[in-house]
Every structure is written in structure tokens, then in C-alpha cells.
Amino acid sequence: MTFDDDSTSKKVGAYIQYAAEHEFKGITINTKYEPHAQLVSEVLKQDFDMANVGLSVSVPDAAYPLAIEKSGYGLNFSKVNDADYDAYLDKAAKEANNPKERYQTLQTANKYFTKTKAYMVPIYQPVTANAVTDKVGGFQGNSFHSPAYQDMYWK
């Protein structure tokens, strides 16, 4: 299993190796740590058995990470094709004006893919906590980016 050579990925790799070998007697996980560009190059060429690659989205929409598994999508590294899964995503796209139905369809797509393919599994999500006093104005935190500190000011 190949990982980035950064400190977080090394910890994740060590944990996965330990947990798999501890829980599944007789299995051996060989870990390899590489610079990010090399790892991505190997993944794009499909030259890997298992790889841990980070995913970052810039739009808070469940459709974005789900689209990675869609047939023909550029980041579909495993080249999975599934007409049923694609149909769920197409249906969700047509439900843009009905958020509740769209969300249900995306949930169904996620459950379907997890049960039938599951080649991509989320391991962890990094989070940053911010404690802000009421003496500071202009703070706008979100789940995807660091706050824009240049927009903050003392009240």
C-alpha cells in the first residue's frame, strides 16, 4: 500500500498496517512512502495495488466526492464503470431544484457504491478548531478552507 511521505500519511500507514495485520491473521501489508507527485503519477498510470490519496473539495456539495467514482470522470483512478451508479448521479443532477430528493438520491448512490464496489473508502477527515473571542469581528470559518484572517479585525 502506497502513501505520501508526509508525517500524517506515515502515521496513517503505520496504523493501517498494524490494524490489518492484527485483525486478519496471516495477512501482510507492505507499506511504501513516496513524494506526492510520484504517488499521483503511479495512481494515474494505475500502477498500484492500494494507495492512500487525499481528496479535497472546494464546494460543500456531496455530489463532488461521489462524482469521483463516475464512469469516465478524470479522477476515477481505478477506472470503475457502473451504469447503475452513473444513473443515480445523473438523477441527482436533475434534482437540483429539489434539495431533499437530490440528497436522498446521493445517499442511495453512496450506499449502492459502498456495497457493490467500495474501492474508495474514507479513512479520516482533518479538522481545525477555531476559538474566537467576541472582541474579534469579520471571522468566517468554514469546513473547507482556513479563515480569511486578513478580513478579521479588533472590535
C-alpha positions as CSV (number, residue, x, y, z in Angstrom):
1,M,0.0,0.0,0.0
2,T,1.5,3.3,-1.1
3,F,1.2,6.5,0.9
4,D,2.5,10.1,0.6
5,D,5.8,10.6,2.5
6,D,4.4,13.3,4.8
7,S,4.2,12.8,8.6
8,T,0.4,12.3,8.7
9,S,0.4,9.8,5.9
10,K,3.2,7.9,7.7
11,K,1.1,7.6,10.8
12,V,-2.0,6.5,8.9
13,G,0.1,3.9,7.0
14,A,1.6,2.5,10.2
15,Y,-1.9,2.3,11.8
16,I,-3.5,0.6,8.7
17,Q,-0.6,-1.9,8.5
18,Y,-0.8,-2.7,12.3
19,A,-4.6,-2.9,12.3
20,A,-4.9,-5.1,9.2
21,E,-2.1,-7.5,10.3
22,H,-3.5,-7.7,13.8
23,E,-7.2,-8.3,12.8
24,F,-6.6,-10.6,9.8
25,K,-4.1,-13.2,10.9
26,G,-1.7,-14.2,8.1
27,I,-2.1,-11.0,6.0
28,T,0.9,-8.9,5.3
29,I,0.7,-5.2,4.3
30,N,3.8,-3.8,2.8
31,T,3.9,-0.1,3.0
32,K,5.7,2.3,0.7
33,Y,6.0,6.1,1.2
34,E,6.7,8.3,-1.8
35,P,6.7,12.0,-2.7
36,H,3.2,13.2,-3.6
37,A,3.9,13.8,-7.3
38,Q,5.3,10.3,-7.7
39,L,2.3,8.7,-5.9
40,V,-0.1,10.6,-8.1
41,S,1.8,9.7,-11.2
42,E,1.6,6.0,-10.3
43,V,-2.1,6.2,-9.5
44,L,-2.8,8.0,-12.8
45,K,-1.0,5.1,-14.6
46,Q,-2.9,2.6,-12.5
47,D,0.5,1.3,-11.2
48,F,-0.6,0.5,-7.7
49,D,-2.3,-2.2,-5.6
50,M,-3.6,0.1,-2.9
51,A,-3.0,3.8,-2.5
52,N,-3.9,6.4,0.1
53,V,-4.5,9.6,-1.8
54,G,-6.1,12.7,-0.2
55,L,-9.2,14.2,-1.5
56,S,-10.1,17.9,-1.1
57,V,-13.2,19.5,-2.4
58,S,-13.7,23.2,-2.6
59,V,-17.5,23.2,-2.8
60,P,-19.7,22.0,0.1
61,D,-21.7,19.5,-2.0
62,A,-22.0,15.8,-1.5
63,A,-22.0,15.3,-5.3
64,Y,-18.4,16.3,-5.7
65,P,-16.7,13.4,-3.8
66,L,-19.3,10.9,-5.2
67,A,-18.5,12.0,-8.8
68,I,-15.0,10.6,-8.5
69,E,-16.5,7.1,-8.9
70,K,-18.5,8.0,-12.0
71,S,-17.6,6.3,-15.3
72,G,-15.2,8.5,-17.4
73,Y,-14.5,11.0,-14.6
74,G,-10.9,12.2,-14.7
75,L,-10.2,11.4,-11.1
76,N,-11.7,7.9,-11.3
77,F,-8.3,6.3,-10.9
78,S,-9.5,2.7,-10.8
79,K,-11.4,3.2,-14.0
80,V,-14.6,1.7,-12.4
81,N,-17.6,1.7,-14.7
82,D,-21.1,1.1,-13.3
83,A,-24.2,2.2,-15.3
84,D,-26.5,2.0,-12.3
85,Y,-24.2,4.2,-10.2
86,D,-23.9,6.7,-13.0
87,A,-27.7,6.7,-13.3
88,Y,-28.0,7.7,-9.6
89,L,-25.6,10.6,-10.1
90,D,-27.4,11.7,-13.3
91,K,-30.7,11.6,-11.5
92,A,-29.3,13.7,-8.6
93,A,-28.1,16.3,-11.1
94,K,-31.6,16.6,-12.5
95,E,-33.0,17.1,-9.0
96,A,-31.0,20.3,-8.4
97,N,-34.3,22.2,-7.7
98,N,-35.4,19.7,-5.1
99,P,-32.7,19.5,-2.4
100,K,-34.4,16.8,-0.3
101,E,-34.9,14.4,-3.2
102,R,-31.4,15.2,-4.5
103,Y,-29.9,14.4,-1.1
104,Q,-31.8,11.1,-0.9
105,T,-30.6,10.1,-4.3
106,L,-27.0,11.0,-3.4
107,Q,-27.4,8.9,-0.2
108,T,-28.7,6.0,-2.3
109,A,-25.8,6.3,-4.7
110,N,-23.3,6.3,-1.9
111,K,-24.8,3.2,-0.3
112,Y,-25.1,1.4,-3.6
113,F,-21.4,2.1,-4.5
114,T,-20.2,1.2,-1.0
115,K,-22.0,-2.2,-1.2
116,T,-21.1,-3.1,-4.8
117,K,-17.6,-1.6,-5.4
118,A,-16.1,0.1,-2.4
119,Y,-12.7,0.7,-3.9
120,M,-12.6,4.1,-2.3
121,V,-13.0,4.3,1.4
122,P,-12.7,7.5,3.5
123,I,-10.2,7.0,6.3
124,Y,-10.2,10.3,8.1
125,Q,-11.1,14.0,7.7
126,P,-8.7,16.6,9.0
127,V,-10.4,19.3,11.0
128,T,-9.2,22.6,12.5
129,A,-10.9,24.1,15.5
130,N,-11.0,27.9,16.0
131,A,-11.7,29.6,19.2
132,V,-12.7,33.3,18.6
133,T,-13.4,35.9,21.2
134,D,-16.3,38.3,20.8
135,K,-13.7,41.0,20.6
136,V,-12.9,39.9,17.1
137,G,-15.1,40.7,14.1
138,G,-15.0,39.5,10.5
139,F,-14.4,35.9,11.3
140,Q,-15.9,33.5,8.8
141,G,-14.9,29.9,9.3
142,N,-16.0,27.0,7.1
143,S,-15.3,23.3,6.6
144,F,-13.1,23.7,3.5
145,H,-10.6,26.4,4.0
146,S,-8.8,28.3,6.7
147,P,-10.5,31.5,7.8
148,A,-9.6,34.6,5.9
149,Y,-7.5,36.2,8.6
150,Q,-7.0,39.4,6.5
151,D,-10.8,40.0,6.9
152,M,-10.7,39.9,10.7
153,Y,-10.4,42.9,12.9
154,W,-10.5,44.0,16.6
155,K,-13.8,45.4,17.6
